[in-house]
Amino acid sequence: MDHRIVLFRAMNTGGIRAPVTEQRAMAEAMGLANPRTLMASGNLVVGSDRDPAELEAAIEAETEVRFGRLIETLVRTPAQWAAMMAANPFADAAASDPTRLLVMVMKGEIRPGAVEALRALATGDEAVAAAGGNLFFWHPDGIGASKMAQKAQPRLIGTGTGRNWNTVLKLAALVDL
């Protein structure tokens, strides 16, 4: 049995509360093997050979039943996760300061013009690039005051969920990458 990396969008933020114990219980009830959570911010790893898109839909339907609200979900195989990591256009930044590199794992297509619009908002050495269907953000001065980060909302970029590079690496380790 293979692994699946499950990312919940806006979990435990914006009024969506789903404790990690409930996330694991939901996965077990769905027949997913060995559910493990990473932090309380919507990261779940399970054993499954199900197609990622099929599993996304099933989990979203179950979150609506369990938590009273559909929680957008993204599912990736270890191979997809490894490809995302390999596509990182800011590899040097990832090695030197992984907390300031954010990858926006996209559920669908990046909206046309999004990268150019975000680049126009960048200040200092901030940068953004699209690679492998995801967006990579470099925030050398931190994400907190970044106008580029503030505007990286679904209406501009499409639907995705962000993880800093440390979290990307921790999830990779959970699936033996």
Backbone hydrogen bonds in HBPLUS format (Angstrom, degrees):
<---DONOR---> <-ACCEPTOR-->    atom                        ^
c    i                          cat <-CA-CA->   ^        H-A-AA   ^      H-
h    n   atom  resd res      DA  || num        DHA   H-A  angle D-A-AA Bond
n    s   type  num  typ     dist DA aas  dist angle  dist       angle   num
A0048-SER N   A0002-ASP O   2.76 MM  46  5.51 151.4  1.84 142.9 152.4     1
A0004-ARG N   A0046-VAL O   2.81 MM  42  5.38 140.4  1.96 155.1 160.0     2
A0046-VAL N   A0004-ARG O   3.03 MM  42  5.38 160.8  2.06 151.2 157.4     3
A0005-ILE N   A0076-ARG O   2.80 MM  71  5.11 175.6  1.80 161.0 161.8     4
A0076-ARG N   A0005-ILE O   2.85 MM  71  5.11 155.2  1.91 144.6 153.0     5
A0006-VAL N   A0044-LEU O   2.68 MM  38  4.95 170.8  1.68 171.1 167.7     6
A0044-LEU N   A0006-VAL O   2.90 MM  38  4.95 161.9  1.93 154.6 156.6     7
A0007-LEU N   A0074-LEU O   2.76 MM  67  5.06 169.9  1.77 159.2 162.6     8
A0074-LEU N   A0007-LEU O   2.81 MM  67  5.06 156.8  1.86 149.8 157.2     9
A0008-PHE N   A0042-GLY O   2.91 MM  34  4.70 166.9  1.92 137.1 140.5    10
A0009-ARG N   A0072-GLU O   2.85 MM  63  5.37 170.4  1.86 159.7 159.5    11
A0012-ASN N   A0016-ILE O   2.74 MM   4  5.04 119.6  2.10 136.8 154.8    12
A0016-ILE N   A0013-THR O   3.14 MM   3  5.67 173.0  2.14 124.9 126.1    13
A0022-GLU N   A0019-PRO O   2.88 MM   3  5.31 124.7  2.19 108.7 122.8    14
A0023-GLN N   A0019-PRO O   3.00 MM   4  6.41 148.4  2.10 148.5 158.6    15
A0024-ARG N   A0020-VAL O   2.94 MM   4  6.17 163.6  1.97 152.5 155.4    16
A0025-ALA N   A0021-THR O   2.98 MM   4  6.13 156.2  2.04 139.9 147.2    17
A0026-MET N   A0022-GLU O   2.90 MM   4  6.01 154.9  1.97 143.0 149.4    18
A0027-ALA N   A0023-GLN O   3.06 MM   4  6.34 160.4  2.10 146.6 151.5    19
A0028-GLU N   A0024-ARG O   2.92 MM   4  6.21 161.1  1.96 153.5 158.5    20
A0029-ALA N   A0025-ALA O   2.93 MM   4  6.12 161.4  1.96 149.2 154.4    21
A0030-MET N   A0026-MET O   3.00 MM   4  6.25 134.0  2.22 142.7 155.3    22
A0030-MET N   A0027-ALA O   3.14 MM   3  5.07 130.3  2.40  93.2 106.7    23
A0032-LEU N   A0027-ALA O   2.98 MM   5  5.31 160.3  2.02 158.1 151.8    24
A0031-GLY N   A0028-GLU O   2.93 MM   3  5.14 159.6  1.97 109.7 115.3    25
A0033-ALA N   A0047-GLY O   3.02 MM  14  4.46 155.3  2.08 143.8 138.5    26
A0047-GLY N   A0033-ALA O   2.66 MM  14  4.46 160.1  1.70 136.5 139.2    27
A0036-ARG N   A0045-VAL O   2.83 MM   9  5.18 154.6  1.90 151.7 159.9    28
A0045-VAL N   A0036-ARG O   2.74 MM   9  5.18 157.6  1.79 154.1 161.9    29
A0038-LEU N   A0043-ASN O   3.02 MM   5  5.27 151.9  2.10 136.6 139.5    30
A0055-LEU N   A0051-ASP O   2.89 MM   4  6.10 161.9  1.92 162.2 168.2    31
A0056-GLU N   A0052-PRO O   2.85 MM   4  6.04 155.3  1.91 149.0 155.8    32
A0057-ALA N   A0053-ALA O   3.17 MM   4  6.39 166.4  2.18 147.5 149.8    33
A0058-ALA N   A0054-GLU O   3.04 MM   4  6.30 158.9  2.09 147.6 153.6    34
A0059-ILE N   A0055-LEU O   2.88 MM   4  6.03 163.8  1.91 154.6 158.6    35
A0060-GLU N   A0056-GLU O   2.88 MM   4  6.07 164.5  1.90 155.2 160.0    36
A0061-ALA N   A0057-ALA O   3.02 MM   4  6.19 159.9  2.06 146.7 151.8    37
A0062-GLU N   A0058-ALA O   3.03 MM   4  6.25 154.7  2.09 143.2 150.4    38
A0063-THR N   A0059-ILE O   2.79 MM   4  6.06 151.5  1.87 154.4 162.5    39
A0064-GLU N   A0060-GLU O   3.16 MM   4  6.38 152.4  2.24 145.7 152.1    40
A0065-VAL N   A0061-ALA O   3.29 MM   4  6.63 151.1  2.38 141.3 148.4    41
A0066-ARG N   A0062-GLU O   2.86 MM   4  6.04 174.9  1.86 159.0 160.2    42
A0067-PHE N   A0063-THR O   2.78 MM   4  5.40 160.4  1.82 141.5 148.4    43
A0068-GLY N   A0064-GLU O   3.08 MM   4  4.90 124.1  2.41 118.3 125.1    44
A0081-TRP N   A0077-THR O   2.93 MM   4  6.21 156.8  1.99 152.6 159.5    45
A0082-ALA N   A0078-PRO O   2.84 MM   4  6.06 161.2  1.88 152.2 156.9    46
A0083-ALA N   A0079-ALA O   2.97 MM   4  6.15 154.6  2.04 143.7 150.7    47
A0084-MET N   A0080-GLN O   2.94 MM   4  6.19 153.1  2.01 145.2 152.4    48
A0085-MET N   A0081-TRP O   2.96 MM   4  6.26 160.1  2.00 150.1 155.4    49
A0086-ALA N   A0082-ALA O   2.90 MM   4  6.12 156.5  1.95 148.0 154.6    50
A0087-ALA N   A0083-ALA O   2.98 MM   4  6.13 137.5  2.17 141.4 152.1    51
A0087-ALA N   A0084-MET O   3.20 MM   3  5.16 128.8  2.47  93.5 106.8    52
A0088-ASN N   A0085-MET O   3.24 MM   3  5.45 160.9  2.28 106.5 112.3    53
A0094-ALA N   A0090-PHE O   2.92 MM   4  6.21 154.3  1.99 153.3 161.6    54
A0095-ALA N   A0091-ALA O   3.05 MM   4  6.30 148.0  2.15 145.0 152.5    55
A0096-SER N   A0092-ASP O   2.98 MM   4  6.21 153.1  2.05 146.8 154.5    56
A0097-ASP N   A0093-ALA O   2.84 MM   4  5.71 169.7  1.85 154.9 157.5    57
A0100-ARG N   A0097-ASP O   3.06 MM   3  5.86 161.7  2.09 124.9 130.0    58
A0101-LEU N   A0098-PRO O   3.43 MM   3  5.31 165.3  2.45  99.7 103.7    59
A0139-HIS N   A0100-ARG O   2.91 MM  39  5.18 170.4  1.92 159.0 161.5    60
A0165-TRP N   A0101-LEU O   2.91 MM  64  5.62 139.4  2.08 158.9 160.5    61
A0102-LEU N   A0137-PHE O   2.89 MM  35  5.04 165.5  1.91 149.6 154.4    62
A0137-PHE N   A0102-LEU O   2.72 MM  35  5.04 170.1  1.73 160.7 163.8    63
A0103-VAL N   A0163-ARG O   2.90 MM  60  5.53 171.8  1.91 156.2 155.4    64
A0163-ARG N   A0103-VAL O   2.95 MM  60  5.53 150.4  2.04 146.4 155.1    65
A0104-MET N   A0135-LEU O   2.67 MM  31  4.97 169.2  1.68 156.2 160.1    66
A0135-LEU N   A0104-MET O   3.16 MM  31  4.97 166.1  2.18 139.7 141.4    67
A0105-VAL N   A0161-THR O   2.96 MM  56  5.39 148.2  2.06 148.1 139.9    68
A0161-THR N   A0105-VAL O   2.92 MM  56  5.39 148.4  2.02 139.7 147.9    69
A0107-LYS N   A0159-THR O   2.80 MM  52  5.64 172.7  1.81 148.4 151.0    70
A0111-ARG N   A0157-ILE O   2.95 MM  46  5.01 165.0  1.98 117.2 122.0    71
A0114-ALA N   A0111-ARG O   3.13 MM   3  5.58 161.0  2.16 135.4 136.4    72
A0117-ALA N   A0113-GLY O   2.99 MM   4  6.13 160.7  2.03 152.9 158.6    73
A0118-LEU N   A0114-ALA O   2.92 MM   4  6.12 159.0  1.96 154.0 159.6    74
A0119-ARG N   A0115-VAL O   2.89 MM   4  6.09 159.3  1.93 150.4 156.4    75
A0120-ALA N   A0116-GLU O   3.12 MM   4  6.34 145.1  2.24 143.2 151.5    76
A0121-LEU N   A0118-LEU O   2.92 MM   3  5.21 145.5  2.04 106.3 117.0    77
A0122-ALA N   A0119-ARG O   3.22 MM   3  5.13 150.8  2.31  98.5 107.0    78
A0126-GLU N   A0123-THR O   3.03 MM   3  5.67 165.1  2.06 140.4 142.8    79
A0127-ALA N   A0138-TRP O   3.09 MM  11  5.09 154.9  2.16 137.4 142.4    80
A0138-TRP N   A0127-ALA O   2.83 MM  11  5.09 171.2  1.84 150.3 151.6    81
A0129-ALA N   A0136-PHE O   2.97 MM   7  5.33 148.1  2.07 145.3 154.8    82
A0136-PHE N   A0129-ALA O   2.81 MM   7  5.33 162.9  1.84 160.9 166.8    83
A0131-ALA N   A0134-ASN O   2.92 MM   3  5.51 159.7  1.96 153.1 159.9    84
A0134-ASN N   A0131-ALA O   3.10 MM   3  5.51 163.9  2.13 115.9 121.0    85
A0142-GLY N   A0139-HIS O   2.98 MM   3  5.08 163.8  2.01 114.6 117.3    86
A0146-SER N   A0143-ILE O   3.17 MM   3  5.27 161.0  2.21 111.3 117.1    87
A0150-GLN N   A0146-SER O   3.09 MM   4  6.33 155.5  2.15 141.6 148.4    88
A0151-LYS N   A0147-LYS O   3.04 MM   4  6.21 147.7  2.15 146.8 153.7    89
A0152-ALA N   A0149-ALA O   3.24 MM   3  5.19 152.1  2.32  99.4 107.7    90
A0153-GLN N   A0151-LYS O   2.69 MM   2  5.42 141.1  1.84 105.4  93.2    91
A0156-LEU N   A0153-GLN O   2.86 MM   3  5.55 147.9  1.97 122.6 131.9    92
A0157-ILE N   A0153-GLN O   2.91 MM   4  6.05 169.1  1.92 157.0 160.2    93
A0158-GLY N   A0154-PRO O   2.84 MM   4  4.24 142.6  1.98 113.7 124.2    94
A0167-THR N   A0164-ASN O   3.00 MM   3  5.47 119.9  2.37 109.3 122.9    95
A0168-VAL N   A0164-ASN O   3.06 MM   4  6.43 155.9  2.12 149.4 157.0    96
A0169-LEU N   A0165-TRP O   2.93 MM   4  6.17 158.9  1.97 151.5 155.8    97
A0170-LYS N   A0166-ASN O   2.96 MM   4  6.24 155.2  2.02 147.2 154.3    98
A0171-LEU N   A0167-THR O   2.90 MM   4  6.10 161.9  1.93 155.3 159.4    99
A0172-ALA N   A0168-VAL O   2.98 MM   4  6.19 150.9  2.07 142.7 151.4   100
A0173-ALA N   A0169-LEU O   2.97 MM   4  6.27 152.1  2.05 145.9 153.0   101
A0174-LEU N   A0170-LYS O   3.08 MM   4  6.40 146.1  2.20 142.0 150.9   102
A0175-VAL N   A0172-ALA O   3.16 MM   3  5.37 142.6  2.31 100.8 111.2   103
A0177-LEU N   A0172-ALA O   2.84 MM   5  5.06 168.1  1.86 146.6 145.1   104
A0176-ASP N   A0173-ALA O   3.10 MM   3  4.91 160.3  2.14 106.4 107.1   105
